[in-house]
């Protein structure tokens, strides 16, 4: 279904042609390991469990909606990325996916570096104990105060995003008596979306300095002349939720071309190249993401091949997985409030959360899976749309999925793969309180980000 433009918003309830959907799954109670975290299973009674604790108990103790994060799975994924790239490369966890002080500690313990893109993320990183030299600072409009704090903290690298920022960072670093390590983010004209890439003029965006027209080369020239900064490499990011490595191949070719131009023009071989993040995960059974070791092998081979062709020393590679680490490790647990069958269309299942805890469906037309979590059911599958409690027709959590026909108010449903961007992008729309994040491991559960309270909301309202 294409979503039609309408003055009142997207017309999500358009009737779909017969046969649009694939057949319902053979077993609604089955859990696809591609979609769910490592320790998620069903107990003898068919109740969903994570880390050895069933969701009924979790709901009773922590309430719903709530994000439940499998700590063992998070750590395993972090280690897999670190192991895949080895000691000759750097893995920076993209904090924008989800960041808390507990997560910072886990990353530090598992050997990952951390990428931040705001003063708040930097404060969380430092407060959580991440060594400053292992932090990278992104962003297209860093404030003077943010840059100053980063330089004072001894941050490992700042990714420069504009001509103004080159001068700004250099000036602040000189003022503080420092020489700040930096990379320049360039726009290479490649945009990757899942299984396709389009190598056209995608310089029309707010991030980076275009490679086209010699702008990136000019940025490098200016950076090399300034005393307050040390240019250590080039940064490139081509998109999000990427499964196909072809876009990276084109991007690497163009970045290496710039590195060759820098060597020929300035006699300098920059020692680092950062290929960004955007690696995809499985939100549904139809998604087929690559494993970290496959990605590491492919990216290393691409960069090595391009550098050999350009007669350059292969630079140290950096990558920035965020979603690929935390995304699959969490699910959101909801309680069903209303079940509303619409004959000839679908059944609307209203839950006690919605777009305030997961805006991605409304914002990106994202697809998710959902499962009845508090029991098993042998009822016939029914086409459902899981929606939230907000006063907004676009308040959709799962656009279309099959759930048991006996689903009823009070049942618990779980939406997997919500570890990335859901809590990070959560809001107080309709003055709804943001849910907690609960880490579960080996039969123990603890809150790492507490649920908001009405007192929290009113404290900000100064009247």
CORLINTA-V242411 format. One record per residue. N is the residue number from 1. PHI is phi in degrees with one decimal (999 if undefined). Layout:
n:phi
N:PHI
N:PHI
//
This chain:
n:phi
1:999
2:-89.5
3:-87.9
4:-79.5
5:-73.4
6:-155.7
7:-54.8
8:-90.9
9:116.2
10:-59.2
11:-90.6
12:-67.1
13:-97.6
14:-55.7
15:-71.7
16:-96.5
17:-65.0
18:-60.8
19:84.6
20:-64.3
21:-92.9
22:-73.0
23:-64.3
24:-62.5
25:-61.8
26:-63.8
27:-137.3
28:-66.8
29:-88.8
30:-72.6
31:-118.3
32:-74.5
33:-62.7
34:-66.7
35:-99.7
36:-101.0
37:-65.5
38:-56.5
39:-95.7
40:-77.7
41:-153.8
42:-113.9
43:-83.0
44:-60.9
45:-93.5
46:84.8
47:-84.4
48:-64.3
49:-129.2
50:-140.6
51:58.3
52:85.1
53:-118.1
54:-82.4
55:-70.0
56:-62.6
57:-66.2
58:-63.3
59:-64.8
60:-65.4
61:-83.0
62:-112.8
63:79.7
64:-134.0
65:-70.0
66:-157.2
67:-94.0
68:-113.7
69:-109.9
70:-81.6
71:-62.3
72:-62.0
73:-66.8
74:-57.2
75:-63.6
76:-64.1
77:-67.9
78:-60.2
79:-64.3
80:-62.8
81:-67.3
82:-63.3
83:-66.5
84:-61.5
85:-92.2
86:70.4
87:-79.1
88:-95.4
89:-142.2
90:-121.5
91:-115.1
92:-106.5
93:-68.9
94:-80.8
95:-62.0
96:-63.8
97:-63.4
98:-169.8
99:-138.9
100:-150.9
101:-65.6
102:-64.1
103:-62.9
104:-58.3
105:-63.6
106:-60.8
107:-61.0
108:-60.3
109:-66.7
110:-93.4
111:87.1
112:-92.3
113:-86.9
114:-137.1
115:-106.7
116:-120.1
117:-139.7
118:-159.5
119:-62.9
120:-65.6
121:-66.7
122:-63.5
123:-62.4
124:-64.5
125:-61.7
126:-68.9
127:-65.4
128:-78.3
129:98.9
130:-70.0
131:-57.2
132:-57.9
133:-68.0
134:-104.3
135:-111.1
136:-113.2
137:-118.5
138:-99.8
139:126.1
140:-89.3
141:-150.5
142:-67.3
143:-76.1
144:-59.7
145:-64.2
146:-65.5
147:-63.8
148:-59.9
149:-62.8
150:-64.0
151:-66.5
152:-60.5
153:-73.7
154:81.3
155:-59.8
156:-66.7
157:-159.1
158:-115.6
159:-91.0
160:-78.2
161:-118.6
162:-160.5
163:-64.0
164:-62.3
165:-71.1
166:-57.9
167:-69.2
168:-61.3
169:-66.6
170:-61.4
171:-63.7
172:-65.1
173:-62.8
174:-62.1
175:-60.4
176:-91.8
177:71.5
178:-116.8
179:-124.4
180:-86.6
181:-73.1
182:-138.6
183:-121.6
184:-110.3
185:-85.1
186:-114.9
187:-105.3
188:-94.1
189:83.1
190:-125.8
191:-123.8
192:-110.8
193:-131.8
194:52.8
195:-98.2
196:-139.0
197:-135.8
198:-125.3
199:-89.7
200:-128.9
201:-84.9
202:-93.6
203:-72.8
204:-79.1
205:-156.4
206:-82.2
207:-93.9
208:78.9
209:-110.6
210:-60.8
211:-70.6
212:-63.7
213:72.7
214:75.1
215:-66.9
216:-63.4
217:-63.0
218:-68.0
219:-61.6
220:-63.0
221:-56.8
222:-66.6
223:-63.1
224:-68.0
225:-89.8
226:-94.7
227:-72.0
228:-76.2
229:-131.0
230:-119.0
231:-76.6
232:-109.6
233:175.4
234:-115.8
235:-116.3
236:-141.4
237:-137.8
238:-111.3
239:156.8
240:-136.0
241:52.6
242:-94.9
243:-110.5
244:-93.6
245:-85.3
246:-61.7
247:-61.8
248:-64.8
249:-64.7
250:-65.2
251:-61.2
252:-62.0
253:-58.8
254:-75.3
255:-65.3
256:-64.3
257:-60.3
258:-68.0
259:-60.5
260:-65.6
261:-62.7
262:-63.4
263:-61.8
264:-67.5
265:-86.0
266:-118.1
267:70.2
268:-123.5
269:-106.3
270:-68.0
271:-85.5
272:-135.5
273:-140.3
274:-111.2
275:-95.1
276:74.0
277:-126.5
278:89.9
279:-69.2
280:-81.5
281:-128.1
282:-90.7
283:-92.9
284:-133.4
285:-65.2
286:-78.7
287:-82.4
288:-135.9
289:-74.1
290:-84.3
291:-79.3
292:-54.1
293:-66.8
294:-68.8
295:-65.1
296:-60.8
297:-62.2
298:-64.9
299:-65.9
300:-63.3
301:-64.9
302:-62.6
303:-66.3
304:-61.3
305:-62.1
306:-66.1
307:-70.1
308:-62.4
309:-65.4
310:-89.6
311:58.8
312:-115.1
313:-67.4
314:-65.0
315:-75.6
316:-70.4
317:-94.1
318:-123.6
319:-133.5
320:-134.5
321:-73.3
322:-125.4
323:-54.4
324:-67.5
325:-91.6
326:-94.3
327:-53.3
328:-75.1
329:-83.5
330:-130.5
331:-133.5
332:-103.9
333:-104.1
334:-123.9
335:-106.9
336:-74.2
337:-109.8
338:-139.7
339:-121.3
340:-127.1
341:-73.5
342:-117.1
343:-58.1
344:82.5
345:-117.8
346:-166.7
347:-104.2
348:-91.8
349:-110.9
350:-94.1
351:-116.6
352:-87.9
353:-128.5
354:141.1
355:-66.3
356:-73.7
357:-109.4
358:-152.5
359:-84.2
360:-64.9
361:-65.3
362:-70.3
363:-81.7
364:-117.2
365:60.4
366:-69.8
367:-106.1
368:-135.4
369:-101.1
370:-154.4
371:-142.6
372:-65.7
373:-107.8
374:-91.7
375:-170.2
376:-99.0
377:-147.2
378:-101.9
379:-68.1
380:-64.2
381:-69.4
382:-128.2
383:-69.4
384:-128.0
385:-124.3
386:-88.6
387:-125.1
388:-98.6
389:-104.4
390:-83.6
391:-82.1
392:-162.7
393:-65.8
394:-86.5
395:-79.4
396:-120.0
397:-96.3
398:-128.1
399:-61.5
400:-150.6
401:-155.3
402:-97.2
403:-130.2
404:-62.5
405:-67.3
406:-98.1
407:-56.5
408:-143.1
409:-53.5
410:97.7
411:-66.3
412:-103.1
413:-122.5
414:-124.0
415:-111.5
416:-80.4
417:60.8
418:-109.8
419:-71.7
420:-102.4
421:72.7
422:-71.2
423:-69.9
424:-62.4
425:-102.2
426:-65.2
427:-136.7
428:-107.0
429:-53.6
430:61.8
431:58.2
432:-78.7
433:-82.9
434:-70.8
435:-71.6
436:-82.0
437:-111.6
438:-117.0
439:-88.6
440:-123.2
441:-158.3
442:50.8
443:80.8
444:-123.2
445:-128.3
446:-145.4
447:-75.2
448:-108.8
449:-135.0
450:-76.2
451:-67.5
452:-68.7
453:-120.6
454:-61.3
455:-62.7
456:-60.2
457:-64.0
458:-70.3
459:-65.1
460:-80.5
461:-88.3
462:-84.4
463:77.9
//
